[in-house]
Amino acid sequence: MSDIDIKRISYLAKLKLPEEKEEFYANSLKEIIKWVDNLKKIDTKEVKPLHNVTEKTESIRNDEVYKNNSVEEILDNAPERAQNFFKVPKVVE
């Protein structure tokens, strides 16, 4: 990667890099790309895909709807209300 590349990458990422750090970041990026390229060399033909990292399955429960609160009970907790709605301060001018 050249300085032009790191400038373009920082522009696309909307990052403002100080000029004295451009070479540092370019070298760091090169090292990261080398490390990722090393992963391509690993033979994964015999590895089965995982659905999650721990290989444990989560118990799945059925969704159940409970009607515990009425509109009145909920609105009784509101500092202010207008009919069946919460009344909040205006935030747009």
TAGIRA-V599800 format. One record per helix or strand of 2 or more residues. SS is the DSSP state (A for helix, B for strand). FROM is the first residue (numbers start at 1). TO is the last residue. If there is no record, write none. Layout:
# TAGIRA-V599800
{{SS/FROM/TO} {SS/FROM/TO}}
This chain:
# TAGIRA-V599800
{{A/3/12} {A/19/40} {A/71/75} {B/81/82} {B/85/86}}
